[in-house]
Amino acid sequence: MPQDPFLPNPSVELSTNGVGPWVGALPDDARLDPELLERGDTRNVIDRYRYWSMAAIVADLDETRHPFHVAIENWQHDMNIGSIVRSANAFGAQTVHIVGRKRWNKRGAMVTDRYQHVLHHDTVETFAAWAAADGLPVIAIDNVPGSVIMETFAFPARCVLLFGQEGPGLSRAAIDSAQAVVEISQFGSTRSINASAAAAVTMHAWVLQHVRFAS
């Protein structure tokens, strides 16, 4: 786990469509995948990880993952889960937790689940027990009575951000498992925003509070 706060190292992307086979003498680097060097690398990864094996990428990400986790209550087989996993990877979440149904729609993840740790918990109770044992406060994200607006909430550095299903939101048991319930301020006519959008907004709010950026 990185020290908190730390400076991020953004990538300037030059090869959004991938790269072809390696040209010239093959580099002597154990992180590189011989097949990718031979055939080219068209995966959806940043340039820094071109030609790296999947295991090498995961190991490198493990050195810089943030101390927040993401949990999704999966009781309606929500198609937003894949998109939330993709955002969790983008924002450097430690682990994504699927609570409830083990199977989830991976289409929206765009294969980022290969590089993101994903764990399953059968019930809200087993998930809550895991979080308590690890000393991680559960922060539920839902616009229910008693919630506080995100713009005034101080996220713990180590925590689990818990999201519900599109439409019904979190179950009563999930809300009861949380140490705080937070909602995103809205100013339009709709009652709620898309679940995957809400997750991305929340993760970015955590980043704004806990990641130090170079000026």
C-alpha positions as CSV (number, residue, x, y, z in Angstrom):
1,M,0.0,0.0,0.0
2,P,1.4,3.4,-0.9
3,Q,2.1,6.1,1.7
4,D,-0.8,8.5,2.1
5,P,-0.7,11.1,0.6
6,F,1.5,10.4,-2.5
7,L,2.1,11.8,-5.9
8,P,0.3,10.1,-8.8
9,N,2.2,9.3,-12.0
10,P,-0.2,10.0,-14.9
11,S,0.5,8.5,-18.3
12,V,0.6,10.5,-21.5
13,E,-1.0,8.2,-24.0
14,L,0.3,8.0,-27.5
15,S,-0.8,4.6,-28.7
16,T,-4.6,4.4,-28.1
17,N,-5.0,1.8,-30.8
18,G,-2.2,-0.4,-29.5
19,V,1.2,-1.2,-30.9
20,G,2.5,-3.7,-33.4
21,P,5.2,-6.4,-33.0
22,W,8.4,-5.3,-31.3
23,V,11.0,-4.0,-33.8
24,G,14.6,-4.8,-33.2
25,A,16.4,-6.8,-30.6
26,L,14.1,-8.1,-27.9
27,P,14.5,-6.4,-24.6
28,D,15.7,-8.4,-21.6
29,D,12.8,-7.6,-19.2
30,A,11.0,-10.4,-17.3
31,R,7.8,-8.2,-17.1
32,L,7.3,-8.5,-20.9
33,D,5.2,-11.1,-22.5
34,P,7.0,-12.9,-25.4
35,E,3.7,-13.4,-27.4
36,L,2.8,-9.8,-27.1
37,L,6.3,-8.8,-28.3
38,E,5.9,-11.1,-31.3
39,R,2.3,-10.3,-32.2
40,G,1.8,-6.7,-30.9
41,D,-0.3,-5.4,-28.1
42,T,-3.8,-4.0,-28.8
43,R,-5.1,-4.3,-25.2
44,N,-6.9,-1.5,-23.4
45,V,-3.9,-0.6,-21.2
46,I,-1.9,2.6,-20.7
47,D,1.3,2.9,-22.7
48,R,3.5,2.2,-19.7
49,Y,2.1,-1.4,-19.7
50,R,2.6,-2.1,-23.4
51,Y,3.9,-5.6,-23.9
52,W,3.8,-6.4,-20.1
53,S,2.2,-9.7,-19.1
54,M,-1.0,-9.5,-17.2
55,A,0.6,-10.8,-14.0
56,A,3.3,-8.2,-14.2
57,I,0.7,-5.4,-14.6
58,V,-1.3,-6.7,-11.6
59,A,1.9,-6.9,-9.5
60,D,2.8,-3.3,-10.4
61,L,-0.7,-2.0,-9.7
62,D,-0.5,-3.7,-6.3
63,E,2.3,-1.3,-5.4
64,T,0.2,1.8,-5.9
65,R,-3.4,0.9,-5.2
66,H,-5.3,3.2,-3.0
67,P,-6.5,2.1,0.4
68,F,-10.2,2.4,-0.4
69,H,-12.3,-0.5,-1.5
70,V,-15.5,-0.6,-3.6
71,A,-18.5,-2.9,-2.9
72,I,-21.6,-3.4,-5.0
73,E,-24.7,-5.1,-3.8
74,N,-25.7,-7.5,-6.6
75,W,-29.2,-8.7,-6.0
76,Q,-30.7,-7.8,-9.4
77,H,-27.8,-8.7,-11.7
78,D,-27.3,-5.0,-12.4
79,M,-25.5,-4.3,-15.7
80,N,-23.8,-1.3,-14.1
81,I,-21.4,-3.5,-12.2
82,G,-19.0,-3.9,-15.1
83,S,-18.8,-0.1,-15.5
84,I,-18.2,0.3,-11.8
85,V,-15.3,-2.3,-11.9
86,R,-13.8,-0.3,-14.8
87,S,-14.0,2.9,-12.8
88,A,-12.5,1.2,-9.7
89,N,-9.5,0.1,-11.9
90,A,-9.2,3.6,-13.2
91,F,-9.2,5.2,-9.8
92,G,-6.9,2.6,-8.3
93,A,-9.2,0.9,-5.8
94,Q,-7.7,-1.7,-3.6
95,T,-10.4,-4.4,-4.3
96,V,-13.9,-4.6,-5.7
97,H,-16.4,-6.7,-3.6
98,I,-19.5,-8.3,-5.2
99,V,-22.1,-8.7,-2.4
100,G,-24.9,-11.2,-3.1
101,R,-25.1,-13.0,-6.5
102,K,-21.7,-14.2,-7.5
103,R,-22.3,-13.9,-11.3
104,W,-22.2,-10.4,-12.7
105,N,-22.3,-8.8,-16.1
106,K,-18.7,-8.2,-17.1
107,R,-19.4,-6.5,-20.5
108,G,-19.0,-3.0,-19.1
109,A,-15.7,-3.8,-17.4
110,M,-13.9,-3.9,-20.8
111,V,-11.6,-6.6,-19.4
112,T,-10.3,-4.4,-16.6
113,D,-11.4,-7.1,-14.2
114,R,-8.3,-9.0,-15.2
115,Y,-6.2,-6.3,-13.5
116,Q,-8.5,-5.5,-10.6
117,H,-8.9,-7.7,-7.5
118,V,-12.5,-8.8,-7.2
119,L,-13.9,-10.7,-4.2
120,H,-17.3,-12.2,-3.6
121,H,-19.4,-12.2,-0.4
122,D,-22.6,-14.3,-0.2
123,T,-24.5,-11.9,2.0
124,V,-24.4,-8.4,3.4
125,E,-23.8,-9.9,6.8
126,T,-20.6,-11.8,5.6
127,F,-19.4,-8.7,3.8
128,A,-20.0,-6.5,6.9
129,A,-18.1,-9.1,9.1
130,W,-15.2,-9.0,6.7
131,A,-15.1,-5.2,6.7
132,A,-15.2,-5.1,10.5
133,A,-12.5,-7.7,10.9
134,D,-10.2,-5.6,8.6
135,G,-11.1,-2.3,10.4
136,L,-12.7,-0.8,7.3
137,P,-15.7,1.5,7.8
138,V,-18.4,1.0,5.3
139,I,-19.6,4.2,3.6
140,A,-22.9,3.6,1.8
141,I,-23.8,5.8,-1.1
142,D,-27.5,6.4,-1.4
143,N,-30.0,9.3,-1.3
144,V,-32.1,8.1,1.6
145,P,-33.4,9.9,4.7
146,G,-30.5,10.6,7.1
147,S,-27.8,10.7,4.5
148,V,-25.3,13.5,4.4
149,I,-24.2,15.3,1.2
150,M,-20.9,14.2,-0.2
151,E,-19.6,17.7,-0.6
152,T,-19.4,18.1,3.2
153,F,-18.3,14.6,4.0
154,A,-14.8,13.6,5.0
155,F,-14.0,10.2,3.6
156,P,-11.8,8.0,5.7
157,A,-8.6,7.1,3.9
158,R,-9.2,3.4,4.5
159,C,-12.8,2.6,3.8
160,V,-15.3,0.6,1.7
161,L,-17.5,2.6,-0.7
162,L,-20.8,0.6,-0.9
163,F,-23.1,1.0,-3.9
164,G,-26.5,-0.3,-4.7
165,Q,-28.6,-1.3,-7.7
166,E,-29.9,0.9,-10.4
167,G,-33.3,2.1,-9.3
168,P,-34.0,0.6,-5.8
169,G,-30.5,1.5,-4.5
170,L,-29.2,-0.3,-1.4
171,S,-31.1,-2.8,0.7
172,R,-32.1,-2.0,4.3
173,A,-29.5,-4.5,5.5
174,A,-26.8,-2.9,3.4
175,I,-27.6,0.6,4.8
176,D,-27.7,-0.8,8.3
177,S,-24.2,-2.2,7.8
178,A,-22.7,1.2,7.1
179,Q,-21.0,3.6,9.5
180,A,-22.2,6.6,7.3
181,V,-24.6,7.1,4.4
182,V,-23.6,9.7,1.8
183,E,-25.5,11.2,-1.1
184,I,-24.3,13.2,-4.1
185,S,-25.8,16.6,-4.4
186,Q,-28.1,17.0,-7.4
187,F,-29.7,20.1,-8.9
188,G,-32.0,18.8,-11.6
189,S,-35.4,17.2,-11.9
190,T,-34.3,13.5,-11.8
191,R,-34.4,11.6,-8.5
192,S,-31.1,9.9,-9.0
193,I,-28.1,9.5,-11.3
194,N,-26.9,6.4,-13.0
195,A,-25.3,3.9,-10.5
196,S,-22.0,3.7,-12.4
197,A,-21.9,7.5,-12.7
198,A,-22.5,7.8,-9.0
199,A,-19.7,5.3,-8.3
200,A,-17.2,7.3,-10.5
201,V,-18.2,10.6,-8.8
202,T,-17.7,9.1,-5.4
203,M,-14.3,7.5,-6.1
204,H,-13.1,10.8,-7.6
205,A,-14.3,12.6,-4.4
206,W,-12.1,10.2,-2.4
207,V,-9.2,11.0,-4.7
208,L,-9.7,14.8,-4.3
209,Q,-9.5,14.3,-0.5
210,H,-6.6,11.9,-0.2
211,V,-4.3,12.2,-3.2
212,R,-1.7,14.9,-3.4
213,F,-1.0,16.3,-6.9
214,A,2.1,18.1,-8.1
215,S,1.4,21.8,-8.7
